[in-house]
Amino acid sequence: MGGEEVERMVAAFDRMRGVLAKRAPETLRWQADRIPGADHQKNGEWATPVGFRWMFREFPGSRLPAPE
């Protein structure tokens, strides 16, 4: 989620995070972050590398840095 999104999008995103935090099965690995400075148009471009680093952080032989 872009850090510069409109409040309606932010509220929906925060509700979704709350539902996942309370109801996601323990086997579901998820992460939902705000990307500082990203608006709706830039969010996909800026967030995709972050998502790939998170998804493949434990991949054998990965040299990707762990996300913060």
C-alpha positions in Angstrom: 0.0 0.0 0.0 1.4 3.4 -1.0 2.1 5.8 1.8 0.4 8.5 -0.1 -3.0 6.7 -0.7 -6.3 8.3 0.0 -7.8 7.7 3.4 -10.5 5.4 2.1 -7.8 3.1 0.7 -5.8 3.3 3.9 -8.8 2.4 6.0 -9.6 -0.7 3.8 -6.0 -1.8 4.0 -5.8 -1.4 7.7 -9.1 -3.4 8.1 -7.6 -6.2 5.9 -4.5 -6.3 8.0 -6.6 -6.5 11.2 -8.6 -9.4 9.8 -5.5 -11.3 8.8 -3.9 -10.7 12.2 -6.9 -12.1 13.9 -8.1 -14.8 11.6 -5.3 -16.0 9.3 -4.3 -19.6 9.9 -0.9 -20.0 11.5 0.3 -21.7 8.3 -0.4 -18.6 6.2 2.7 -16.3 6.0 1.8 -12.8 5.1 3.1 -9.3 5.3 1.4 -6.0 4.5 3.3 -2.8 4.6 3.0 0.8 3.6 5.5 2.0 1.1 6.6 5.6 2.2 6.2 8.2 -0.6 4.4 5.9 -3.0 1.1 7.0 -4.5 -1.4 4.8 -6.3 0.5 4.9 -9.5 4.0 4.2 -8.1 3.0 1.6 -5.5 3.2 -1.5 -7.7 6.6 -0.5 -9.1 8.1 0.3 -5.7 6.4 -2.5 -3.7 7.1 -5.4 -6.1 10.9 -5.7 -5.3 10.0 -5.5 -1.5 7.5 -8.4 -2.0 10.0 -10.5 -3.9 12.7 -10.0 -1.3 10.2 -11.1 1.4 8.9 -14.1 -0.5 12.3 -15.4 -1.4 14.2 -14.5 1.8 14.5 -18.2 2.8 15.1 -19.6 -0.7 18.2 -21.8 -0.7 21.1 -20.0 -2.1 19.4 -16.6 -2.1 21.7 -13.6 -1.9 18.8 -11.2 -1.5 19.0 -9.0 1.6 16.3 -9.7 4.1 13.6 -7.0 4.2 13.6 -4.8 7.3 
